[in-house]
Amino acid sequence: MKGIGHMARLREIRVVETPLSYSNQRAWSFHPSAHHVRQLLVHFLPPDFILDGSSLLSVIFGEKPADVAQRSQLLGCTSYYVDDFDIGAYMACSPSEQQERMLLELTTVLVRLASDAGADVEAVNQAAHCVRDCEFALYIPVRKLWRSSPDKQYRVEVYRCLGPAIGEVWQAHLVDKAGKPLAVDGITNTPGYLDRTSHFSKSRWDGTLFQIVHTAMNSVVYSLDTPG
């Protein structure tokens, strides 16, 4: 692809329901079922993967309004309608069937867009293979947040956990200086459906307290007290 060097890499895939059927009154929710799938897919794509120059891909499932194009690109966002998709039938499937169907649909859209843009189609297929290979669940170490205590007796390891039953959950693992596990504490509630990667951006120790700080707000969003 000409000029690919200065094009934005793909950072996020969103799963959206068609505005023709979307309702906040539904007893079930379409979006949470797809969270771990889309996050895993992005995780396994190469960090410098360029799709079509957009940093965000919004995949819209369900009937397309008559006056809207199937594919559009505006201000760094590519939108694509999967209009032959029955959301009700999808929600009636088991979680394992849902995640496989969602991965298949997202992969198909990515391959189509990548092929049209001259991007790396094989990288998309390889990422989908990795999602299946890890069985749609992964503990991702967030090493920039790992910290040893000032006295070097403990270390807190932070993990971003993705999976069908939990969506996205962040955990703090307390280990001793030999690496022996001592405790696991939930940083976020289970289940969760928010990507916290940009929220949890810095960690520190304050005495015996391990803390995660939200940089933009400069506020402590999580604390774990350790023996001391």
Secondary structure, DSSP 8 states (H G I E B T S, - for coil): -TTGGGS----EEEEEE-TTT--TT-SS-HHHHHHHHHHHHHHHS-TT--SSS-SEEEEEES---TTS-SEEEETTEEEEEE-S--HHHHHTS-HHHHHHHHHHHHHHHHHHHHHHHT--HHHHHHHHHHHHHTTT-EEEE-GGG-EE-TTSSEEEEEEEEEETTTEEEEEEEEEETT--EEEEEESS-SSB----TTTS-EEEEETTEEEEEETTTTEEEEEEE---
